[in-house]
């Protein structure tokens, strides 16, 4: 399945089915379709699935994401972005490929959901807090300028004040650049809905608000640290009302991470990569100016 992104061909998603009643698509099929996208002028390819680290297990009886990425990098894409990599299978071999291939962006989406060991065990997650912290430290060390994205849930069964504070402390320490915060909602017929120690909705909602506030401060600090930098930006269009061009750097995934707005003394075509000097922040999004070489 191919999910269309920017209408100007800036970004497309290639989605291998890893779970459910669909089998993964073969490497040959994925590479053939990716090749057609590259030939049509697509600049950014997004490799995305519920857990792309497991790609190849059903077809080849081993993980093949590293091999797939190596082959994709031979195609004329400018950027290749990864969503979602579960921490359990993000091993050294895969990190080596990401570090080695310049087209694979140092932007990784790892859905952690929580950090407390008890909550992780209830969720049937195989990683522990210590293992997650070690993985994040390794990624930071191996991938310069790494931008991390994750998703977190508040109000999970068994989560009390201590577990919630542990999650908050993790965010303060780890300083993850991007995070989506969600409130747990019991779904009828699922094991989680039948668990004891359910958190009342009002408490869970309040916790979400607090985590969003905390994460907003982390993201504001991240944006502030970027001011003055000159970044490669993929132009996606021009807003006639704002009278500014807009686009994204490697640190912004389409539709979820916001845009970079920039002034230019010339017309910049959508799908063009330009250098932008970051000068300010507007409503949580970065602003800048075209930096001609």
C-alpha positions in Angstrom: 0.0 0.0 0.0 1.3 3.5 -0.8 -0.1 6.4 1.2 0.2 9.7 -0.6 1.8 12.7 1.1 2.4 16.1 -0.3 0.6 16.7 -3.5 3.8 18.1 -5.0 5.5 14.8 -4.5 7.6 15.9 -1.6 6.9 12.9 0.6 5.3 9.5 0.2 4.9 6.6 2.6 5.7 3.0 1.8 3.9 0.7 4.2 4.8 -3.0 4.6 2.0 -4.9 6.4 3.6 -6.7 9.3 0.7 -7.9 11.4 -2.9 -9.0 11.1 -4.2 -11.0 8.1 -1.9 -9.4 5.6 1.6 -10.7 5.0 4.6 -8.4 4.5 5.3 -7.4 0.9 8.5 -8.8 -0.5 11.6 -6.7 -0.8 11.4 -7.0 -4.6 7.8 -5.6 -4.6 8.7 -2.8 -2.2 11.8 -1.8 -4.1 9.9 -1.8 -7.4 7.2 0.5 -6.1 9.8 2.7 -4.4 11.7 2.9 -7.6 8.6 4.2 -9.4 8.1 6.8 -6.8 11.7 8.0 -7.0 11.5 8.1 -10.8 8.4 10.3 -10.5 10.3 12.9 -8.5 9.4 12.0 -4.9 12.0 13.5 -2.6 11.2 11.9 0.7 10.3 8.3 1.4 8.7 7.3 4.7 9.0 3.7 5.8 6.2 3.1 8.2 4.3 0.3 9.8 3.1 -0.7 13.3 6.6 -2.0 13.9 9.1 -1.8 11.0 11.8 -3.5 13.0 10.0 -6.8 12.5 10.0 -6.5 8.7 10.9 -9.8 7.0 10.2 -12.1 9.9 7.1 -13.7 8.2 8.6 -13.9 4.7 12.3 -14.5 5.4 12.3 -15.7 9.0 14.7 -13.0 10.0 14.6 -9.2 10.4 15.3 -7.6 7.1 14.8 -3.8 7.7 18.5 -3.1 7.5 18.8 -4.8 4.1 15.7 -3.1 2.9 17.0 0.3 3.9 20.4 -0.3 2.3 18.6 -1.1 -1.0 16.3 1.9 -0.8 19.2 4.2 -0.3 20.5 3.2 -3.7 17.4 4.9 -5.2 17.4 8.6 -6.0 15.5 9.7 -2.8 16.9 12.6 -0.9 15.5 11.6 2.5 14.3 8.3 4.0 12.4 8.6 7.3 11.5 5.8 9.7 8.2 5.3 11.7 7.8 3.2 14.0 10.7 1.2 15.6 9.9 -0.7 18.8 12.8 -0.6 21.3 12.9 -4.4 21.6 14.4 -5.1 18.2 16.3 -1.9 17.5 19.7 -3.6 17.6 23.2 -2.6 16.8 23.1 -3.9 13.3 20.1 -1.7 12.4 21.7 1.3 14.2 24.8 0.7 12.1 22.8 1.0 8.9 21.1 4.2 10.0 24.4 5.7 11.0 26.1 4.6 7.8 23.5 5.7 5.2 23.3 9.5 4.9 19.8 9.3 3.2 18.3 7.7 6.3 17.5 10.6 8.6 18.6 10.9 12.2 14.9 11.0 13.2 13.5 7.9 14.9 10.0 7.3 16.2 10.0 4.8 19.1 6.6 4.3 20.7 7.5 3.8 24.3 4.0 4.3 25.9 5.5 4.5 29.4 8.7 4.1 31.4 7.7 2.4 34.7 8.6 -1.3 34.8 5.3 -2.4 36.3 3.3 -0.6 33.7 5.4 -1.9 30.9 5.0 -5.4 32.1 1.2 -5.0 32.3 1.3 -3.8 28.7 3.3 -7.0 27.7 6.3 -4.9 26.7 9.5 -6.8 26.6 11.8 -3.8 27.4 12.5 -2.5 30.9 13.2 1.0 31.9 16.9 0.3 32.2 17.0 -1.2 28.7 15.1 1.8 27.2 17.4 4.3 28.9 20.5 2.4 27.6 19.0 2.3 24.1 18.3 6.0 24.0 21.8 6.8 25.3 23.3 4.6 22.6 21.2 6.2 19.9 22.2 9.7 21.0 25.8 8.6 20.9 25.7 7.0 17.5 23.5 9.4 15.6 24.6 13.1 15.9 21.7 15.5 16.1 19.2 12.8 16.6 15.6 13.8 16.9 13.4 11.3 18.8 9.7 11.0 18.7 7.5 8.8 20.9 4.0 8.3 22.1 3.0 8.1 25.7 -0.2 7.1 27.5 -1.5 8.4 30.8 -4.1 6.7 33.0 -3.1 3.1 32.3 -4.5 0.5 34.7 -2.2 0.4 37.8 -0.7 3.8 37.2 -0.7 5.8 40.5 0.9 9.0 41.5 4.4 7.4 41.8 4.3 5.9 38.3 3.0 9.1 36.9 5.8 11.1 38.5 8.3 8.6 37.2 7.0 9.2 33.7 7.4 13.0 34.2 10.9 12.7 35.5 11.8 10.6 32.5 10.7 13.3 30.2 12.6 15.9 32.1 15.8 13.8 31.9 15.5 12.3 28.4 14.4 15.5 26.8 12.7 13.7 23.9 12.2 16.3 21.2 8.7 15.1 20.0 6.0 13.3 21.9 2.3 12.6 21.4 0.4 12.3 24.7 -2.7 10.2 24.9 -5.3 9.3 27.6 -5.9 5.6 28.2 -9.4 4.6 27.1 -10.6 1.1 28.0 -11.8 -0.8 25.0 -14.5 -3.4 25.6 -13.2 -6.9 25.2 -9.6 -6.1 25.7 -7.5 -7.4 28.7 -6.7 -3.9 29.7 -10.4 -3.1 30.2 -10.7 -6.0 32.6 -7.7 -5.1 34.7 -8.1 -3.9 38.2 -6.7 -0.5 39.4 -8.5 1.4 36.7 -7.6 5.1 36.8 -10.7 7.4 36.8 -11.1 9.5 33.6 -10.8 12.8 35.4 -7.4 11.9 36.9 -6.2 10.6 33.6 -7.3 13.7 31.7 -5.5 15.9 34.2 -2.3 13.8 33.9 -2.4 14.2 30.1 -2.7 18.0 30.6 0.3 18.1 32.9 2.5 15.9 30.6 1.5 18.1 27.6 2.6 21.2 29.6 5.9 19.5 30.6 6.6 18.3 27.0 5.8 21.7 25.6 8.5 23.2 27.7 11.0 20.5 26.5 10.0 21.3 22.9 10.2 25.0 23.4 13.7 24.6 24.7 14.6 22.4 21.7 13.4 25.1 19.3 15.2 27.8 21.2 18.5 25.8 20.9 18.1 25.6 17.1 17.9 29.4 16.6 20.8 30.6 14.5 21.3 27.3 12.8 21.3 26.9 9.0 19.3 23.8 8.0 18.4 22.0 4.9 14.7 22.5 4.4 12.3 20.8 1.9 10.0 23.5 0.6 6.4 22.4 0.5 4.6 25.6 -0.6 3.9 29.3 -0.2 1.2 30.7 2.1 -0.4 33.8 0.5 -1.9 35.0 3.7 1.3 34.7 5.7 3.4 35.8 2.7 6.0 33.1 3.6 7.2 29.9 2.2 6.9 26.8 4.5 8.6 23.4 4.6 10.4 20.9 6.9 13.9 20.0 8.0 14.9 16.4 8.9 13.5 17.1 12.4 9.9 17.5 11.2 7.9 14.6 9.9 4.9 15.5 7.7 1.6 16.4 9.4 2.8 15.7 13.0 5.7 18.0 13.8 4.8 21.3 12.4 6.5 23.4 9.8 9.4 25.8 9.3 8.2 29.2 7.8 10.8 31.3 6.0 11.1 34.5 4.0 12.8 34.4 0.6 13.7 37.1 -1.8 12.9 34.8 -4.7 10.3 32.2 -5.6 11.1 28.7 -4.2 9.4 25.8 -5.9 7.7 23.1 -3.8 9.9 20.0 -3.7 13.1 22.1 -3.7 15.7 21.8 -1.0 17.0 25.1 0.3 19.1 26.3 3.2 17.2 28.2 5.8 18.7 30.2 8.7 16.4 29.9 11.8 15.6 33.2 13.4 12.5 32.8 15.6 9.5 30.9 16.8 5.9 31.6 15.9 3.1 29.7 17.6 5.4 26.9 18.4 6.8 26.6 14.9 10.2 27.9 13.7 10.7 30.8 11.4 13.7 31.8 9.3 15.0 33.3 6.2 16.5 31.9 3.0 20.3 31.6 3.4 21.7 31.8 -0.1 25.0 30.1 -0.6 
